[in-house]
Amino acid sequence: MEPTTPQEACFEAGIKFGTLYHQFAGTPVSPKSSASLARAIEEAVENQPFCSSVTVEILDDVLRAELAERSAEYTELTGRFMEVEIFVEYEGIRVVAVMEMDGDYPRMRLDRVDE
């Protein structure tokens, strides 16, 4: 069975999240560098085919709380420090996918598929 166009669009969103998370997880981050890192992630992922836009918010309050318990002035970027929204446009289908914490796990999920 051939995938439908909406299914292919959703697959594209998954590819973008896989790239985003596994390319940038572990990057050193601090509140001082979070805005520039967020922009760099957005711009890098937006280069991919069918990606119309990406919004990355690095949660500085969560980051600061983590750093308050450490001797270093930075930590490694993980899903618990960011919220992400990815927009994919594929053959007339628009997909919005998000990443946000679900308990202790950074859940990536489809928010909506517009045909």
Contacts in CASP RR format, 6 or more apart in sequence:
PFRMAT RR
TARGET T0000
AUTHOR 0000-0000-0000
METHOD contacts of the structure
MODEL  1
MEPTTPQEACFEAGIKFGTLYHQFAGTPVSPKSSASLARAIEEAVENQPF
CSSVTVEILDDVLRAELAERSAEYTELTGRFMEVEIFVEYEGIRVVAVME
MDGDYPRMRLDRVDE
3 11 0 8 1.000
5 90 0 8 1.000
5 91 0 8 1.000
5 92 0 8 1.000
5 93 0 8 1.000
6 93 0 8 1.000
6 95 0 8 1.000
6 113 0 8 1.000
6 115 0 8 1.000
8 90 0 8 1.000
8 91 0 8 1.000
8 93 0 8 1.000
9 50 0 8 1.000
9 88 0 8 1.000
9 89 0 8 1.000
9 90 0 8 1.000
9 91 0 8 1.000
9 93 0 8 1.000
9 94 0 8 1.000
9 95 0 8 1.000
9 113 0 8 1.000
10 95 0 8 1.000
10 97 0 8 1.000
10 110 0 8 1.000
10 113 0 8 1.000
12 49 0 8 1.000
12 50 0 8 1.000
12 51 0 8 1.000
12 88 0 8 1.000
12 90 0 8 1.000
12 95 0 8 1.000
13 86 0 8 1.000
13 88 0 8 1.000
13 95 0 8 1.000
13 97 0 8 1.000
13 110 0 8 1.000
14 97 0 8 1.000
14 108 0 8 1.000
15 48 0 8 1.000
16 45 0 8 1.000
16 48 0 8 1.000
16 51 0 8 1.000
16 54 0 8 1.000
16 86 0 8 1.000
16 88 0 8 1.000
16 97 0 8 1.000
17 84 0 8 1.000
17 86 0 8 1.000
17 97 0 8 1.000
17 99 0 8 1.000
17 108 0 8 1.000
18 108 0 8 1.000
19 45 0 8 1.000
19 48 0 8 1.000
20 41 0 8 1.000
20 44 0 8 1.000
20 45 0 8 1.000
20 54 0 8 1.000
20 56 0 8 1.000
20 84 0 8 1.000
20 86 0 8 1.000
21 79 0 8 1.000
21 99 0 8 1.000
21 106 0 8 1.000
21 108 0 8 1.000
23 44 0 8 1.000
24 37 0 8 1.000
24 41 0 8 1.000
24 77 0 8 1.000
25 76 0 8 1.000
25 77 0 8 1.000
25 78 0 8 1.000
25 79 0 8 1.000
26 76 0 8 1.000
26 77 0 8 1.000
26 78 0 8 1.000
27 37 0 8 1.000
27 76 0 8 1.000
27 77 0 8 1.000
28 74 0 8 1.000
28 75 0 8 1.000
28 76 0 8 1.000
28 77 0 8 1.000
29 37 0 8 1.000
29 58 0 8 1.000
29 63 0 8 1.000
29 74 0 8 1.000
29 75 0 8 1.000
29 76 0 8 1.000
29 77 0 8 1.000
29 81 0 8 1.000
30 63 0 8 1.000
30 67 0 8 1.000
30 73 0 8 1.000
30 74 0 8 1.000
30 75 0 8 1.000
31 60 0 8 1.000
31 63 0 8 1.000
31 64 0 8 1.000
31 67 0 8 1.000
33 74 0 8 1.000
34 58 0 8 1.000
34 60 0 8 1.000
34 63 0 8 1.000
35 58 0 8 1.000
37 58 0 8 1.000
37 77 0 8 1.000
38 56 0 8 1.000
38 57 0 8 1.000
38 58 0 8 1.000
38 82 0 8 1.000
39 56 0 8 1.000
41 54 0 8 1.000
41 56 0 8 1.000
42 53 0 8 1.000
42 54 0 8 1.000
42 55 0 8 1.000
42 56 0 8 1.000
45 51 0 8 1.000
45 54 0 8 1.000
45 86 0 8 1.000
46 52 0 8 1.000
46 53 0 8 1.000
46 54 0 8 1.000
50 88 0 8 1.000
50 89 0 8 1.000
50 90 0 8 1.000
51 86 0 8 1.000
51 87 0 8 1.000
51 88 0 8 1.000
52 87 0 8 1.000
52 88 0 8 1.000
52 89 0 8 1.000
52 94 0 8 1.000
53 86 0 8 1.000
53 87 0 8 1.000
54 84 0 8 1.000
54 85 0 8 1.000
54 86 0 8 1.000
54 87 0 8 1.000
55 84 0 8 1.000
55 85 0 8 1.000
56 82 0 8 1.000
56 83 0 8 1.000
56 84 0 8 1.000
57 82 0 8 1.000
57 83 0 8 1.000
57 84 0 8 1.000
58 77 0 8 1.000
58 81 0 8 1.000
58 82 0 8 1.000
59 80 0 8 1.000
59 81 0 8 1.000
59 82 0 8 1.000
59 83 0 8 1.000
62 80 0 8 1.000
62 81 0 8 1.000
63 75 0 8 1.000
63 81 0 8 1.000
66 75 0 8 1.000
66 81 0 8 1.000
67 73 0 8 1.000
67 74 0 8 1.000
67 75 0 8 1.000
75 81 0 8 1.000
78 106 0 8 1.000
79 99 0 8 1.000
79 101 0 8 1.000
79 106 0 8 1.000
80 101 0 8 1.000
80 104 0 8 1.000
80 106 0 8 1.000
82 99 0 8 1.000
82 106 0 8 1.000
83 98 0 8 1.000
83 99 0 8 1.000
83 100 0 8 1.000
84 98 0 8 1.000
84 99 0 8 1.000
84 100 0 8 1.000
84 108 0 8 1.000
85 96 0 8 1.000
85 97 0 8 1.000
85 98 0 8 1.000
85 111 0 8 1.000
86 96 0 8 1.000
86 97 0 8 1.000
86 98 0 8 1.000
87 94 0 8 1.000
87 95 0 8 1.000
87 96 0 8 1.000
88 94 0 8 1.000
88 95 0 8 1.000
88 97 0 8 1.000
89 95 0 8 1.000
92 115 0 8 1.000
93 113 0 8 1.000
93 114 0 8 1.000
93 115 0 8 1.000
94 113 0 8 1.000
94 114 0 8 1.000
95 110 0 8 1.000
95 112 0 8 1.000
95 113 0 8 1.000
95 114 0 8 1.000
96 110 0 8 1.000
96 111 0 8 1.000
96 112 0 8 1.000
96 113 0 8 1.000
96 114 0 8 1.000
97 108 0 8 1.000
97 109 0 8 1.000
97 110 0 8 1.000
97 111 0 8 1.000
98 108 0 8 1.000
98 109 0 8 1.000
98 111 0 8 1.000
99 106 0 8 1.000
99 107 0 8 1.000
99 108 0 8 1.000
99 109 0 8 1.000
100 106 0 8 1.000
100 107 0 8 1.000
101 107 0 8 1.000
END
